[in-house]
């Protein structure tokens, strides 16, 4: 049976305004975001934005922190602002129940014991060549003029369990996806985002 907490988290996103509020917080990563910014992004009042943000907190999708955004401290600095950011928790619902994550973990452990990193990377790179949409895979790419980061790692939990194996697979997959384009993929780990980044190839 699906975990009731997972079901409640998914159900909280059926409301359109609440779903847009979640997306606004997600788009702001890695920085937290306040009620005023979410209200402006959604074109709604501050109270309505706060209502939906707090519902997302109740559902376990967001977490709250407090900070003085002016950077000032001491008397007269004002009250800290209530800020929102995504939780590290993951939620999924399967009807009927399936255990693909458990199977993925068992397969990853087997490959790691066999020392089959290169074979996995080769398969991932070949698979990447048949794919073309980083967003559809859940990477949430953020492009600038010469670089791109991925705000989300689609393999986050497995990457935490088997970092060399899964991060290597991830790099090879992205290399396959961008092969033949103006972008090149490299490993550039940093907190709060995917360990793979893109940089634009140098041209003469």
Secondary structure as the mmCIF struct_conf table of DSSP 4:
data_model
#
loop_
_struct_conf.conf_type_id
_struct_conf.id
_struct_conf.beg_label_comp_id
_struct_conf.beg_label_asym_id
_struct_conf.beg_label_seq_id
_struct_conf.end_label_comp_id
_struct_conf.end_label_asym_id
_struct_conf.end_label_seq_id
HELX_RH_AL_P HELX_RH_AL_P1 UNK A 4 UNK A 12
TURN_TY1_P TURN_TY1_P1 UNK A 13 UNK A 14
BEND BEND1 UNK A 15 UNK A 15
HELX_RH_AL_P HELX_RH_AL_P2 UNK A 16 UNK A 27
TURN_TY1_P TURN_TY1_P2 UNK A 28 UNK A 30
BEND BEND2 UNK A 31 UNK A 31
STRN STRN1 UNK A 33 UNK A 34
HELX_RH_AL_P HELX_RH_AL_P3 UNK A 35 UNK A 42
TURN_TY1_P TURN_TY1_P3 UNK A 43 UNK A 43
BEND BEND3 UNK A 44 UNK A 44
HELX_RH_AL_P HELX_RH_AL_P4 UNK A 46 UNK A 58
TURN_TY1_P TURN_TY1_P4 UNK A 59 UNK A 60
BEND BEND4 UNK A 61 UNK A 61
STRN STRN2 UNK A 62 UNK A 67
TURN_TY1_P TURN_TY1_P5 UNK A 69 UNK A 70
BEND BEND5 UNK A 74 UNK A 74
TURN_TY1_P TURN_TY1_P6 UNK A 75 UNK A 76
BEND BEND6 UNK A 77 UNK A 77
HELX_LH_PP_P HELX_LH_PP_P1 UNK A 79 UNK A 80
STRN STRN3 UNK A 81 UNK A 86
BEND BEND7 UNK A 88 UNK A 88
BEND BEND8 UNK A 95 UNK A 96
HELX_RH_AL_P HELX_RH_AL_P5 UNK A 100 UNK A 114
TURN_TY1_P TURN_TY1_P7 UNK A 115 UNK A 115
HELX_RH_AL_P HELX_RH_AL_P6 UNK A 117 UNK A 129
TURN_TY1_P TURN_TY1_P8 UNK A 130 UNK A 130
TURN_TY1_P TURN_TY1_P9 UNK A 134 UNK A 138
STRN STRN4 UNK A 141 UNK A 143
BEND BEND9 UNK A 145 UNK A 146
STRN STRN5 UNK A 147 UNK A 150
BEND BEND10 UNK A 151 UNK A 151
TURN_TY1_P TURN_TY1_P10 UNK A 154 UNK A 155
HELX_RH_AL_P HELX_RH_AL_P7 UNK A 156 UNK A 161
BEND BEND11 UNK A 162 UNK A 162
HELX_RH_AL_P HELX_RH_AL_P8 UNK A 163 UNK A 178
TURN_TY1_P TURN_TY1_P11 UNK A 179 UNK A 180
BEND BEND12 UNK A 181 UNK A 182
STRN STRN6 UNK A 183 UNK A 187
TURN_TY1_P TURN_TY1_P12 UNK A 191 UNK A 192
BEND BEND13 UNK A 193 UNK A 193
BEND BEND14 UNK A 195 UNK A 195
STRN STRN7 UNK A 196 UNK A 200
HELX_LH_PP_P HELX_LH_PP_P2 UNK A 201 UNK A 202
#
